[in-house]
Amino acid sequence: MTDKNTYDGAARWNGPSGNAWIEAQSVMDALYQPLADVLIDAVPRTATTVLDVGCGTGGTTVTMAGRGAARTTGVDISEPMLTAARKRAEQAGVDVTFIRADAQEHEFEPASYDLVMSRFGVMFFNDPVRAFTNLRHAAAPGATLKALVWRDIEDNPFMTTAERAAAPLLPDLPPRDPEAPGQFAFADQGKVRRILDESGWSGVTLEPVDVTCTMPESELVGYFSRLGPVGLALPHVDEATRAKVVDVVRPAFDPYVKEREVAFTAACWMVAGRAA
């Protein structure tokens, strides 16, 4: 299992994971657009100062800036992804500040945001209570928190299809540890409530959200061979093993493929709270 105290998100997201996301950016943007829409629809339209945590390539950040927020800031640990985010903002003609930092540690201006939001960017903190305490200090009194996070692994079988199929060929794939920083670290709603309560957020709610996400079938091999545990492992194996993994994993996704389209249900929590 991954020791949550040794998880090195900076190395991963400034290296293989961040670079893989950039390579697949157009696919990932389209795949997760329905989830971005759900998050944007859920945040207050009155928000004027916005902090987007784990903003990645800036899709939700730029959308909020385009909606008229007076000041929009995106923070992420990945410089490759922030480079793409800055380019996106420039192309959209919006004024956004992007900060390369760990939101757990960064010294934000106190009480300066009336909305703290995130799409899949808050599950990777080594110390989530410390992180959300820091974010609360950055939030103005009464500010809104809205974060979209993944529910249980069992509710999201698409996300582990590749690693389950590839396991016999890649025996060193790390097992998922829901207690460690990672994709499913916020699956347990009791754990999330404890984190937010201890870090000073009030009125905490978690509402289940189920959204259908799609991608062209032609992009499927590129998706699972770049991203996730299998994507991280494949650059370190020989070409014959890589080809064998692709041959084995691709049919495992057949239940999700219909008429040249891949479709799956993303099972998430919409986490909400207010800065006390």
Salt bridges, closest charged atoms under 4 A:
GLU23 OE1 - ARG226 NE 3.31
ASP29 OD2 - ARG88 NH2 2.97
GLU79 OE2 - ARG86 NH1 2.91
GLU105 OE1 - ARG130 NH2 2.72
ASP155 OD2 - ARG151 NE 3.75
GLU163 OE2 - ARG176 NE 2.84
ASP210 OD1 - ARG151 NH2 3.16
GLU217 OE2 - ARG250 NH2 3.00
ASP254 OD1 - ARG250 NH1 2.78
